[in-house]
Amino acid sequence: MNVKLIAIAVLLLAGSRPGPLAGQAGTVTGFVFLDANANGKRDTGERGIARVVVSNQDAVVTTDSSGSFRLPRGGYGLVFVSVPDGFRSTGPFWRTLSDSSASSVDFALQTAARPRDFTFVHASDTHIAPASVDRTRRLGTLVDSIHPSFLLITGDLVRDALRVGEAEATSYYDLFVRETGKFVTPMHTVPGNHENFGIERQLSLVSPKHPLYGRRMYRHYLGPDYYSFNFGGVHFVGLNTIDIDDTWYYGHVDSLQLAWLERDLAKVPAETPIVTFDHIPFFTSIEALGGYRDAPPAPTLITINGKTNFRHTVSNAGDVLTVLRKHRHVLALGGHMHVYEHLEYEMEGVPTRFHQAAAIVAPTEETGFRFKSGVTLYTVRAGEIDNGRFIPLGIENRPTP
């Protein structure tokens, strides 16, 4: 193992293990503070901020009157702050822990506008690679010209980490980080199935003991694979709707994440609208349009523990929505299907829209129909979110392989 991988393994806290670190003893402490000079460090006189939510992707706590917090060690070796309304992070909103028995991490925030009205953009499936990098660059140019408050990208960020070795997979991640780092617009991402490193081992030849195996590569590069933040009176929740069964991915929200979701939402006022964003959607009609598939690489069905499920929707959507329906879950944003799609259901008296974004990487064809590549622009006014407006990417040729 080279020096780079040794360092990664240390940062990921015994990264050869696939599961969470809930059994680790000790605590994590720290402060969330008002970063007056925006240098990302807590200087003399910079006060703490009370009632800010901090999490390790398992436990969820709030800062006390001094801005301090204490978490049990657990989760996946990351701690993040759920950035509150009226603030912005002056550094990363997440931190990787060391493998010591006690750690301290601080989070720097600055006050920011608390808009009553704002816009945001939903994009998905960049599948970045050298052959298609112009499309991601066009995404950045287009979004920056719109001047939204932020951009959401719902997974399949890189061309492929599933079926390839470390060098190729990390080259795609490096390219994504480098190119999106040029965007002016703040960006929030969640992983798609293509972000899970090496799990199709018959093709990748990657060991499950590799320190970046599976979900760990995404976390190493981009931080928590599920988290939340607040903006303009809306609570946004990024979910990881990709689960792994041996060498297969499928739509599912695991039990640790589901428990975290309930804890996170318990910190949110009941009247606050909730927007979720994730990769594999809760519901879609595109599977019916494209037709049933039983051949690799992505068959329609998968059997897990003797139960057969649809693979390309969230197999336990009912469990997830049971948690979300306790709140004002008004909009669920997804990707994966490569088609701009709007569905709406009224559940428990609350209309919830399920919208999928078109693919940035290319236009899509299904049974003779052609769907453009583009983004969706949403406008929020006093907490009410409109139905979105599709904006074509403006590049309709497919990238050369």
C-alpha positions as a LaTeX table, in Angstrom:
\begin{tabular}{lrrr}
\hline
Residue & $x$ (\AA) & $y$ (\AA) & $z$ (\AA) \\
\hline
Met1 & 0.00 & 0.00 & 0.00 \\
Asn2 & 1.42 & 3.42 & $-0.92$ \\
Val3 & 1.74 & 6.38 & 1.44 \\
Lys4 & $-1.41$ & 8.03 & 0.08 \\
Leu5 & $-3.53$ & 4.98 & 0.84 \\
Ile6 & $-2.02$ & 4.56 & 4.31 \\
Ala7 & $-3.04$ & 8.15 & 5.10 \\
Ile8 & $-6.54$ & 7.55 & 3.76 \\
Ala9 & $-6.90$ & 4.40 & 5.84 \\
Val10 & $-6.02$ & 6.32 & 9.00 \\
Leu11 & $-8.45$ & 9.10 & 8.19 \\
Leu12 & $-11.24$ & 6.65 & 7.60 \\
Leu13 & $-10.86$ & 4.99 & 10.99 \\
Ala14 & $-10.12$ & 1.36 & 10.29 \\
Gly15 & $-11.38$ & 1.80 & 6.75 \\
Ser16 & $-11.05$ & $-1.91$ & 5.92 \\
Arg17 & $-14.32$ & $-2.50$ & 7.71 \\
Pro18 & $-17.43$ & $-1.93$ & 5.62 \\
Gly19 & $-19.78$ & $-1.06$ & 8.48 \\
Pro20 & $-20.32$ & 1.96 & 10.75 \\
Leu21 & $-18.10$ & 2.69 & 13.72 \\
Ala22 & $-20.83$ & 2.71 & 16.36 \\
Gly23 & $-18.78$ & 0.46 & 18.62 \\
Gln24 & $-15.90$ & 2.94 & 18.98 \\
Ala25 & $-15.45$ & 4.20 & 22.53 \\
Gly26 & $-15.07$ & 7.86 & 23.43 \\
Thr27 & $-16.62$ & 11.14 & 22.39 \\
Val28 & $-16.21$ & 13.87 & 19.83 \\
Thr29 & $-16.35$ & 17.45 & 21.07 \\
Gly30 & $-16.13$ & 20.82 & 19.40 \\
Phe31 & $-17.55$ & 24.28 & 18.76 \\
Val32 & $-19.65$ & 25.94 & 16.12 \\
Phe33 & $-18.57$ & 29.57 & 16.06 \\
Leu34 & $-19.15$ & 32.87 & 14.26 \\
Asp35 & $-16.12$ & 33.32 & 12.03 \\
Ala36 & $-15.84$ & 37.10 & 11.98 \\
Asn37 & $-12.77$ & 37.27 & 9.73 \\
Ala38 & $-13.71$ & 34.25 & 7.54 \\
Asn39 & $-10.36$ & 32.53 & 8.06 \\
Gly40 & $-11.93$ & 29.21 & 9.10 \\
Lys41 & $-10.23$ & 29.29 & 12.52 \\
Arg42 & $-11.61$ & 30.15 & 15.92 \\
Asp43 & $-9.82$ & 33.32 & 16.99 \\
Thr44 & $-9.97$ & 35.18 & 20.28 \\
Gly45 & $-13.33$ & 36.84 & 20.76 \\
Glu46 & $-15.21$ & 34.79 & 18.15 \\
Arg47 & $-18.33$ & 33.63 & 19.94 \\
Gly48 & $-20.05$ & 30.28 & 19.71 \\
Ile49 & $-23.44$ & 29.82 & 18.07 \\
Ala50 & $-26.18$ & 28.10 & 20.07 \\
Arg51 & $-28.81$ & 25.60 & 18.84 \\
Val52 & $-26.92$ & 24.45 & 15.75 \\
Val53 & $-27.44$ & 20.80 & 14.75 \\
Val54 & $-24.32$ & 18.62 & 14.52 \\
Ser55 & $-24.25$ & 14.93 & 13.57 \\
Asn56 & $-21.97$ & 11.97 & 12.93 \\
Gln57 & $-24.51$ & 10.37 & 10.53 \\
Asp58 & $-25.97$ & 8.51 & 13.51 \\
Ala59 & $-26.42$ & 10.67 & 16.62 \\
Val60 & $-27.86$ & 14.17 & 16.21 \\
Val61 & $-27.20$ & 16.89 & 18.82 \\
Thr62 & $-27.48$ & 20.66 & 19.12 \\
Thr63 & $-24.89$ & 23.11 & 20.39 \\
Asp64 & $-25.34$ & 24.61 & 23.85 \\
Ser65 & $-25.39$ & 28.32 & 24.72 \\
Ser66 & $-21.60$ & 28.53 & 24.28 \\
Gly67 & $-21.68$ & 26.86 & 20.86 \\
Ser68 & $-20.12$ & 23.63 & 22.08 \\
Phe69 & $-21.29$ & 20.10 & 21.33 \\
Arg70 & $-20.50$ & 16.55 & 22.37 \\
Leu71 & $-21.18$ & 13.46 & 20.27 \\
Pro72 & $-20.57$ & 9.79 & 20.91 \\
Arg73 & $-18.11$ & 8.28 & 18.49 \\
Gly74 & $-20.03$ & 6.45 & 15.81 \\
Gly75 & $-21.28$ & 6.76 & 12.28 \\
Tyr76 & $-18.66$ & 6.46 & 9.57 \\
Gly77 & $-15.81$ & 8.59 & 10.88 \\
Leu78 & $-17.28$ & 11.93 & 9.78 \\
Val79 & $-18.91$ & 14.79 & 11.66 \\
Phe80 & $-20.95$ & 17.50 & 9.95 \\
Val81 & $-22.87$ & 20.62 & 10.80 \\
Ser82 & $-26.40$ & 21.07 & 9.46 \\
Val83 & $-25.87$ & 24.66 & 8.38 \\
Pro84 & $-28.70$ & 26.73 & 9.91 \\
Asp85 & $-30.83$ & 29.29 & 8.14 \\
Gly86 & $-29.16$ & 32.70 & 8.00 \\
Phe87 & $-25.62$ & 31.29 & 8.01 \\
Arg88 & $-23.07$ & 29.90 & 5.56 \\
Ser89 & $-20.03$ & 27.75 & 6.17 \\
Thr90 & $-16.65$ & 29.45 & 5.71 \\
Gly91 & $-14.91$ & 26.09 & 5.43 \\
Pro92 & $-16.02$ & 22.51 & 4.88 \\
Phe93 & $-19.34$ & 21.68 & 6.55 \\
Trp94 & $-17.87$ & 18.27 & 7.45 \\
Arg95 & $-14.74$ & 16.96 & 9.12 \\
Thr96 & $-12.99$ & 13.57 & 9.05 \\
Leu97 & $-12.02$ & 12.23 & 12.47 \\
Ser98 & $-8.71$ & 10.73 & 13.44 \\
Asp99 & $-8.57$ & 7.27 & 14.99 \\
Ser100 & $-7.80$ & 8.55 & 18.50 \\
Ser101 & $-10.24$ & 7.78 & 21.28 \\
Ala102 & $-11.24$ & 11.42 & 21.64 \\
Ser103 & $-11.33$ & 14.13 & 18.99 \\
Ser104 & $-12.22$ & 17.79 & 18.74 \\
Val105 & $-13.62$ & 19.43 & 15.61 \\
Asp106 & $-14.81$ & 23.00 & 15.12 \\
Phe107 & $-17.09$ & 24.46 & 12.47 \\
Ala108 & $-16.83$ & 28.03 & 11.22 \\
Leu109 & $-19.96$ & 29.89 & 10.12 \\
Gln110 & $-20.70$ & 33.41 & 8.98 \\
Thr111 & $-24.00$ & 35.21 & 8.93 \\
Ala112 & $-25.66$ & 35.30 & 5.52 \\
Ala113 & $-28.81$ & 36.60 & 3.91 \\
Arg114 & $-31.99$ & 34.89 & 5.07 \\
Pro115 & $-34.06$ & 35.31 & 1.95 \\
Arg116 & $-37.81$ & 35.07 & 1.88 \\
Asp117 & $-37.56$ & 34.35 & $-1.85$ \\
Phe118 & $-34.78$ & 32.45 & $-3.65$ \\
Thr119 & $-34.03$ & 30.02 & $-6.46$ \\
Phe120 & $-32.06$ & 26.79 & $-6.69$ \\
Val121 & $-31.11$ & 24.42 & $-9.50$ \\
His122 & $-31.46$ & 20.64 & $-9.62$ \\
Ala123 & $-29.10$ & 18.71 & $-11.92$ \\
Ser124 & $-28.12$ & 15.06 & $-12.06$ \\
Asp125 & $-26.00$ & 12.37 & $-13.69$ \\
Thr126 & $-22.92$ & 14.27 & $-14.83$ \\
His127 & $-20.99$ & 10.97 & $-15.26$ \\
Ile128 & $-17.86$ & 13.06 & $-15.65$ \\
Ala129 & $-14.97$ & 11.70 & $-17.73$ \\
Pro130 & $-12.46$ & 13.31 & $-20.10$ \\
Ala131 & $-14.76$ & 12.57 & $-23.06$ \\
Ser132 & $-17.73$ & 14.34 & $-21.47$ \\
Val133 & $-16.05$ & 17.05 & $-19.38$ \\
Asp134 & $-17.36$ & 19.79 & $-21.69$ \\
Arg135 & $-20.90$ & 18.97 & $-20.53$ \\
Thr136 & $-20.00$ & 19.46 & $-16.85$ \\
Arg137 & $-18.27$ & 22.71 & $-17.79$ \\
Arg138 & $-21.41$ & 23.78 & $-19.62$ \\
Leu139 & $-23.43$ & 22.93 & $-16.49$ \\
Gly140 & $-21.23$ & 25.28 & $-14.46$ \\
Thr141 & $-21.50$ & 28.08 & $-17.03$ \\
Leu142 & $-25.28$ & 27.69 & $-17.32$ \\
Val143 & $-25.94$ & 27.59 & $-13.59$ \\
Asp144 & $-23.60$ & 30.47 & $-12.81$ \\
Ser145 & $-25.41$ & 32.57 & $-15.42$ \\
Ile146 & $-28.75$ & 31.92 & $-13.67$ \\
His147 & $-27.38$ & 33.08 & $-10.27$ \\
Pro148 & $-29.34$ & 30.66 & $-8.05$ \\
Ser149 & $-28.62$ & 30.42 & $-4.35$ \\
Phe150 & $-27.22$ & 26.91 & $-4.80$ \\
Leu151 & $-27.02$ & 23.84 & $-7.04$ \\
Leu152 & $-28.07$ & 20.29 & $-6.13$ \\
Ile153 & $-26.54$ & 17.39 & $-8.09$ \\
Thr154 & $-28.26$ & 14.08 & $-7.37$ \\
Gly155 & $-25.61$ & 11.49 & $-8.01$ \\
Asp156 & $-23.80$ & 9.56 & $-10.72$ \\
Leu157 & $-21.23$ & 12.32 & $-10.58$ \\
Val158 & $-18.45$ & 10.23 & $-12.14$ \\
Arg159 & $-18.41$ & 8.01 & $-15.20$ \\
Asp160 & $-17.74$ & 4.84 & $-13.24$ \\
Ala161 & $-16.21$ & 3.65 & $-10.00$ \\
Leu162 & $-18.26$ & 0.44 & $-9.86$ \\
Arg163 & $-16.38$ & $-1.68$ & $-12.33$ \\
Val164 & $-12.87$ & $-0.22$ & $-12.52$ \\
Gly165 & $-9.65$ & $-0.18$ & $-10.53$ \\
Glu166 & $-8.45$ & 2.50 & $-8.14$ \\
Ala167 & $-6.43$ & 4.56 & $-10.63$ \\
Glu168 & $-9.31$ & 5.00 & $-13.06$ \\
Ala169 & $-11.93$ & 5.59 & $-10.37$ \\
Thr170 & $-9.90$ & 8.22 & $-8.53$ \\
Ser171 & $-9.09$ & 9.97 & $-11.81$ \\
Tyr172 & $-12.81$ & 10.53 & $-12.35$ \\
Tyr173 & $-13.32$ & 11.77 & $-8.79$ \\
Asp174 & $-10.31$ & 14.08 & $-9.11$ \\
Leu175 & $-11.75$ & 15.45 & $-12.36$ \\
Phe176 & $-15.17$ & 16.05 & $-10.78$ \\
Val177 & $-13.69$ & 17.88 & $-7.78$ \\
Arg178 & $-11.41$ & 19.95 & $-10.00$ \\
Glu179 & $-14.08$ & 20.98 & $-12.51$ \\
Thr180 & $-16.89$ & 21.70 & $-10.04$ \\
Gly181 & $-14.40$ & 23.62 & $-7.90$ \\
Lys182 & $-14.49$ & 26.24 & $-10.67$ \\
Phe183 & $-18.24$ & 26.79 & $-10.24$ \\
Val184 & $-19.22$ & 30.08 & $-8.64$ \\
Thr185 & $-22.54$ & 28.71 & $-7.38$ \\
Pro186 & $-22.44$ & 26.77 & $-4.07$ \\
Met187 & $-23.03$ & 23.08 & $-4.69$ \\
His188 & $-24.47$ & 20.16 & $-2.72$ \\
Thr189 & $-24.13$ & 16.56 & $-3.90$ \\
Val190 & $-25.26$ & 13.06 & $-2.99$ \\
Pro191 & $-23.88$ & 9.78 & $-4.37$ \\
Gly192 & $-25.31$ & 7.66 & $-7.13$ \\
Asn193 & $-24.65$ & 4.02 & $-7.91$ \\
His194 & $-21.59$ & 4.90 & $-10.02$ \\
Glu195 & $-19.85$ & 6.42 & $-6.97$ \\
Asn196 & $-19.57$ & 3.03 & $-5.18$ \\
Phe197 & $-15.99$ & 1.97 & $-5.76$ \\
Gly198 & $-15.13$ & $-1.51$ & $-6.93$ \\
Ile199 & $-18.24$ & $-3.40$ & $-5.85$ \\
Glu200 & $-18.58$ & $-5.23$ & $-9.18$ \\
Arg201 & $-15.49$ & $-7.16$ & $-8.18$ \\
Gln202 & $-15.60$ & $-9.57$ & $-11.10$ \\
Leu203 & $-14.72$ & $-6.56$ & $-13.28$ \\
Ser204 & $-12.89$ & $-4.17$ & $-10.93$ \\
Leu205 & $-10.74$ & $-6.84$ & $-9.23$ \\
Val206 & $-10.89$ & $-4.68$ & $-6.08$ \\
Ser207 & $-10.89$ & $-6.28$ & $-2.62$ \\
Pro208 & $-13.64$ & $-5.39$ & $-0.12$ \\
Lys209 & $-10.77$ & $-4.68$ & 2.30 \\
His210 & $-9.56$ & $-1.79$ & 0.15 \\
Pro211 & $-9.77$ & 1.38 & 2.30 \\
Leu212 & $-11.84$ & 3.17 & $-0.34$ \\
Tyr213 & $-14.15$ & 0.26 & $-1.20$ \\
Gly214 & $-17.86$ & 0.90 & $-1.75$ \\
Arg215 & $-19.21$ & 4.09 & $-0.21$ \\
Arg216 & $-15.86$ & 5.07 & 1.31 \\
Met217 & $-14.48$ & 6.64 & $-1.87$ \\
Tyr218 & $-17.37$ & 9.12 & $-2.01$ \\
Arg219 & $-16.94$ & 9.98 & 1.67 \\
His220 & $-13.21$ & 10.48 & 1.22 \\
Tyr221 & $-13.68$ & 12.98 & $-1.59$ \\
Leu222 & $-17.03$ & 14.63 & $-0.85$ \\
Gly223 & $-17.90$ & 13.98 & 2.78 \\
Pro224 & $-21.10$ & 12.59 & 4.28 \\
Asp225 & $-23.27$ & 10.64 & 1.87 \\
Tyr226 & $-26.38$ & 11.80 & 3.74 \\
Tyr227 & $-26.82$ & 15.08 & 5.61 \\
Ser228 & $-29.04$ & 18.16 & 5.88 \\
Phe229 & $-28.91$ & 21.94 & 5.64 \\
Asn230 & $-31.34$ & 24.84 & 5.93 \\
Phe231 & $-31.98$ & 27.75 & 3.60 \\
Gly232 & $-34.72$ & 30.34 & 3.21 \\
Gly233 & $-37.09$ & 28.62 & 5.64 \\
Val234 & $-36.73$ & 25.21 & 3.93 \\
His235 & $-35.01$ & 22.12 & 5.36 \\
Phe236 & $-33.06$ & 20.22 & 2.67 \\
Val237 & $-32.13$ & 16.59 & 3.28 \\
Gly238 & $-29.63$ & 14.75 & 1.09 \\
Leu239 & $-30.11$ & 10.97 & 1.22 \\
Asn240 & $-28.06$ & 8.04 & $-0.03$ \\
Thr241 & $-30.63$ & 5.80 & $-1.71$ \\
Ile242 & $-28.01$ & 3.31 & $-2.93$ \\
Asp243 & $-27.49$ & 0.14 & $-0.94$ \\
Ile244 & $-25.09$ & $-2.71$ & $-1.73$ \\
Asp245 & $-25.69$ & $-6.45$ & $-1.66$ \\
Asp246 & $-22.40$ & $-8.21$ & $-2.42$ \\
Thr247 & $-21.62$ & $-7.17$ & $-6.02$ \\
Trp248 & $-24.98$ & $-5.48$ & $-6.71$ \\
Tyr249 & $-26.36$ & $-2.03$ & $-5.99$ \\
Tyr250 & $-30.08$ & $-1.40$ & $-5.52$ \\
Gly251 & $-32.45$ & 1.31 & $-4.33$ \\
His252 & $-32.74$ & 1.21 & $-0.55$ \\
Val253 & $-32.22$ & 3.42 & 2.53 \\
Asp254 & $-30.37$ & 1.45 & 5.19 \\
Ser255 & $-31.52$ & 1.25 & 8.81 \\
Leu256 & $-28.80$ & 3.51 & 10.26 \\
Gln257 & $-29.64$ & 6.26 & 7.79 \\
Leu258 & $-33.37$ & 5.85 & 8.42 \\
Ala259 & $-32.84$ & 6.24 & 12.17 \\
Trp260 & $-30.66$ & 9.30 & 11.52 \\
Leu261 & $-33.39$ & 10.82 & 9.34 \\
Glu262 & $-35.93$ & 10.59 & 12.13 \\
Arg263 & $-33.48$ & 12.19 & 14.59 \\
Asp264 & $-32.60$ & 14.96 & 12.14 \\
Leu265 & $-36.23$ & 15.82 & 11.40 \\
Ala266 & $-37.03$ & 15.88 & 15.12 \\
Lys267 & $-34.90$ & 19.05 & 15.30 \\
Val268 & $-36.99$ & 20.78 & 12.62 \\
Pro269 & $-40.13$ & 22.84 & 13.42 \\
Ala270 & $-43.30$ & 21.08 & 12.30 \\
Glu271 & $-44.33$ & 23.83 & 9.88 \\
Thr272 & $-41.01$ & 23.81 & 7.98 \\
Pro273 & $-41.22$ & 22.46 & 4.40 \\
Ile274 & $-38.90$ & 19.51 & 3.74 \\
Val275 & $-37.14$ & 18.87 & 0.41 \\
Thr276 & $-35.27$ & 15.59 & $-0.07$ \\
Phe277 & $-32.71$ & 15.01 & $-2.80$ \\
Asp278 & $-31.18$ & 11.65 & $-3.71$ \\
His279 & $-30.19$ & 9.49 & $-6.67$ \\
Ile280 & $-32.40$ & 6.42 & $-7.08$ \\
Pro281 & $-35.94$ & 7.84 & $-6.87$ \\
Phe282 & $-38.75$ & 6.82 & $-4.54$ \\
Phe283 & $-41.13$ & 6.46 & $-7.51$ \\
Thr284 & $-40.81$ & 6.70 & $-11.29$ \\
Ser285 & $-42.76$ & 5.86 & $-14.43$ \\
Ile286 & $-39.67$ & 5.60 & $-16.64$ \\
Glu287 & $-39.20$ & 1.89 & $-15.92$ \\
Ala288 & $-42.57$ & 1.27 & $-17.59$ \\
Leu289 & $-41.55$ & 3.35 & $-20.59$ \\
Gly290 & $-38.17$ & 1.63 & $-20.99$ \\
Gly291 & $-39.52$ & $-1.86$ & $-20.39$ \\
Tyr292 & $-38.47$ & $-4.82$ & $-18.28$ \\
Arg293 & $-34.81$ & $-5.89$ & $-18.33$ \\
Asp294 & $-33.45$ & $-9.15$ & $-16.95$ \\
Ala295 & $-29.90$ & $-8.95$ & $-18.34$ \\
Pro296 & $-26.81$ & $-7.27$ & $-16.86$ \\
Pro297 & $-25.53$ & $-4.71$ & $-16.15$ \\
Ala298 & $-28.71$ & $-3.27$ & $-14.61$ \\
Pro299 & $-31.68$ & $-5.68$ & $-14.53$ \\
Thr300 & $-35.07$ & $-4.44$ & $-13.37$ \\
Leu301 & $-35.41$ & $-6.78$ & $-10.37$ \\
Ile302 & $-33.14$ & $-7.87$ & $-7.53$ \\
Thr303 & $-33.70$ & $-10.46$ & $-4.79$ \\
Ile304 & $-32.39$ & $-9.56$ & $-1.32$ \\
Asn305 & $-32.80$ & $-12.01$ & 1.57 \\
Gly306 & $-35.37$ & $-13.97$ & $-0.42$ \\
Lys307 & $-37.50$ & $-10.94$ & $-1.30$ \\
Thr308 & $-37.66$ & $-9.67$ & $-4.88$ \\
Asn309 & $-37.76$ & $-5.90$ & $-5.35$ \\
Phe310 & $-37.61$ & $-3.35$ & $-8.10$ \\
Arg311 & $-33.96$ & $-2.37$ & $-8.29$ \\
His312 & $-34.20$ & 1.15 & $-9.68$ \\
Thr313 & $-36.62$ & 2.63 & $-7.16$ \\
Val314 & $-36.23$ & 2.76 & $-3.37$ \\
Ser315 & $-37.33$ & $-0.70$ & $-2.26$ \\
Asn316 & $-38.29$ & 0.51 & 1.23 \\
Ala317 & $-39.81$ & 3.81 & 0.08 \\
Gly318 & $-42.79$ & 3.18 & 2.36 \\
Asp319 & $-40.56$ & 3.10 & 5.46 \\
Val320 & $-38.76$ & 6.29 & 4.44 \\
Leu321 & $-41.94$ & 8.13 & 3.58 \\
Thr322 & $-43.54$ & 7.07 & 6.86 \\
Val323 & $-40.80$ & 9.09 & 8.61 \\
Leu324 & $-41.07$ & 12.01 & 6.17 \\
Arg325 & $-44.89$ & 12.15 & 6.31 \\
Lys326 & $-44.68$ & 13.22 & 9.96 \\
His327 & $-43.44$ & 16.53 & 8.53 \\
Arg328 & $-44.23$ & 18.76 & 5.55 \\
His329 & $-42.38$ & 16.74 & 2.94 \\
Val330 & $-43.35$ & 18.70 & $-0.17$ \\
Leu331 & $-40.72$ & 17.82 & $-2.78$ \\
Ala332 & $-38.55$ & 14.76 & $-3.47$ \\
Leu333 & $-35.81$ & 15.27 & $-6.07$ \\
Gly334 & $-34.14$ & 12.30 & $-7.75$ \\
Gly335 & $-31.94$ & 11.32 & $-10.66$ \\
His336 & $-30.83$ & 7.98 & $-12.11$ \\
Met337 & $-33.52$ & 7.76 & $-14.80$ \\
His338 & $-31.87$ & 10.36 & $-17.11$ \\
Val339 & $-35.29$ & 11.88 & $-17.85$ \\
Tyr340 & $-37.05$ & 15.06 & $-16.66$ \\
Glu341 & $-40.13$ & 13.66 & $-14.90$ \\
His342 & $-42.86$ & 15.00 & $-12.59$ \\
Leu343 & $-45.13$ & 12.83 & $-10.41$ \\
Glu344 & $-47.40$ & 13.96 & $-7.58$ \\
Tyr345 & $-49.17$ & 12.09 & $-4.80$ \\
Glu346 & $-51.27$ & 13.36 & $-1.92$ \\
Met347 & $-50.38$ & 11.52 & 1.27 \\
Glu348 & $-51.82$ & 12.26 & 4.69 \\
Gly349 & $-53.32$ & 15.43 & 3.22 \\
Val350 & $-49.92$ & 16.77 & 2.12 \\
Pro351 & $-49.29$ & 16.89 & $-1.64$ \\
Thr352 & $-45.77$ & 15.62 & $-2.33$ \\
Arg353 & $-44.10$ & 15.96 & $-5.70$ \\
Phe354 & $-41.56$ & 13.46 & $-6.96$ \\
His355 & $-39.36$ & 15.05 & $-9.63$ \\
Gln356 & $-36.49$ & 13.44 & $-11.52$ \\
Ala357 & $-33.87$ & 15.48 & $-13.37$ \\
Ala358 & $-32.58$ & 14.95 & $-16.88$ \\
Ala359 & $-29.01$ & 13.71 & $-17.34$ \\
Ile360 & $-26.21$ & 16.21 & $-17.84$ \\
Val361 & $-24.01$ & 13.61 & $-19.53$ \\
Ala362 & $-26.23$ & 13.18 & $-22.60$ \\
Pro363 & $-29.77$ & 13.32 & $-23.99$ \\
Thr364 & $-31.67$ & 10.07 & $-23.44$ \\
Glu365 & $-33.64$ & 7.86 & $-25.79$ \\
Glu366 & $-36.32$ & 5.40 & $-24.64$ \\
Thr367 & $-38.43$ & 3.36 & $-27.09$ \\
Gly368 & $-38.16$ & 5.99 & $-29.81$ \\
Phe369 & $-38.60$ & 9.05 & $-27.57$ \\
Arg370 & $-35.74$ & 11.52 & $-27.13$ \\
Phe371 & $-35.37$ & 13.45 & $-23.86$ \\
Lys372 & $-33.19$ & 16.54 & $-23.71$ \\
Ser373 & $-30.29$ & 17.10 & $-21.38$ \\
Gly374 & $-30.78$ & 19.97 & $-18.95$ \\
Val375 & $-31.44$ & 21.27 & $-15.44$ \\
Thr376 & $-34.51$ & 22.32 & $-13.45$ \\
Leu377 & $-34.77$ & 25.79 & $-11.90$ \\
Tyr378 & $-36.99$ & 26.09 & $-8.80$ \\
Thr379 & $-38.29$ & 29.32 & $-7.30$ \\
Val380 & $-39.20$ & 29.52 & $-3.61$ \\
Arg381 & $-41.41$ & 32.33 & $-2.33$ \\
Ala382 & $-42.17$ & 32.51 & 1.39 \\
Gly383 & $-41.57$ & 28.78 & 1.76 \\
Glu384 & $-43.73$ & 27.80 & $-1.22$ \\
Ile385 & $-41.80$ & 25.96 & $-3.94$ \\
Asp386 & $-42.96$ & 26.22 & $-7.53$ \\
Asn387 & $-43.14$ & 23.31 & $-9.95$ \\
Gly388 & $-39.78$ & 24.05 & $-11.52$ \\
Arg389 & $-38.76$ & 25.14 & $-15.02$ \\
Phe390 & $-36.73$ & 22.93 & $-17.32$ \\
Ile391 & $-33.72$ & 24.63 & $-18.94$ \\
Pro392 & $-31.94$ & 22.71 & $-21.71$ \\
Leu393 & $-28.19$ & 22.28 & $-21.32$ \\
Gly394 & $-27.71$ & 23.52 & $-24.87$ \\
Ile395 & $-25.48$ & 20.62 & $-25.95$ \\
Glu396 & $-27.51$ & 17.88 & $-27.55$ \\
Asn397 & $-24.78$ & 15.75 & $-29.08$ \\
Arg398 & $-23.69$ & 12.65 & $-27.18$ \\
Pro399 & $-20.07$ & 12.64 & $-25.95$ \\
Thr400 & $-17.63$ & 10.54 & $-27.92$ \\
Pro401 & $-16.75$ & 7.40 & $-25.87$ \\
\hline
\end{tabular}
